[in-house]
Amino acid sequence: MNKRILIAEDEEDMRKILSLHLNSKGYEVLEAKDGIEAVDRAKQNIDLILLDIMMPGMDGLQVCKKIRSQVACPIIFISAASNDMNKMKAFSLGGDDFISKPFSLKELMYKIEALFKMKERLLQNYEENKRQRMIIDDLLVDISSREMMYNKQVIPFTKKEFDLLVLLLSSPKQIFTKDQIYESISGIDGQGDANSVVEHIKNVRSKLSSAGFPDNHLQTVWGIGYQWNNR
């Protein structure tokens, strides 16, 4: 789906030039000829707003202030009134960039594309952080630092204990045999045997209990293996 850009500009010729150029670059364009219309159009799942400062009814600064709490998309102010005071107000109200009239379409496209790339990086980082940090049954699991916390207290698991617990947490209610667990935490070339899993399970339970975590999640399935049972 093409990204949607709202052009809030009272000069019709400028609005049409911008609209045609953005359409040619594959963007879907909505237009607003004054501040009141801009506030209304900003509710329509907009990906970026080009917002003129000097508009009738409600100027761009007022528009930004009014919509910023509901609209998270990037906002680029465009204005001939490019004094430092206007720029400071624009950024303080939630603007992401400022371009002074007259400007080249090439410069504008550079700013638009740069903001979209920045937004994509932020989303990627957010998704990556979600994958690296999970909260499962009140346990905070940080994969990157290999730490597990309960009630803001780090539980001092060894490497194998941490890997064992992450394995069970990743597939709640799935039953893992001792052989499957041993191969996962030690590798097929690991030294020892699957019976060492029993000791690891015992240690994990003890450390969870010492941290105050309920002990009814890590369950033994007699004759088969172990599973993590959610509440």
Sequence and secondary structure as in RCSB ss.txt:
>XXXX:A:sequence
MNKRILIAEDEEDMRKILSLHLNSKGYEVLEAKDGIEAVDRAKQNIDLILLDIMMPGMDGLQVCKKIRSQVACPI
IFISAASNDMNKMKAFSLGGDDFISKPFSLKELMYKIEALFKMKERLLQNYEENKRQRMIIDDLLVDISSREMMY
NKQVIPFTKKEFDLLVLLLSSPKQIFTKDQIYESISGIDGQGDANSVVEHIKNVRSKLSSAGFPDNHLQTVWGIG
YQWNNR
>XXXX:A:secstr
   EEEEE S HHHHHHHHHHHHHTT EEEEESSHHHHHHHTTTT SEEEEESS SSS HHHHHHHHTTT  S E
EEEES   HHHHHHHHHTT  EEEESS  HHHHHHHHHHHHHHHHHHHHHHHHHHHHEEEETTEEEETTTTEEEE
TTEEE   HHHHHHHHHHHHSTT  EEHHHHHHHHH TT SS TTHHHHHHHHHHHHHHHTT  TTSEEEETTTE
EEE   
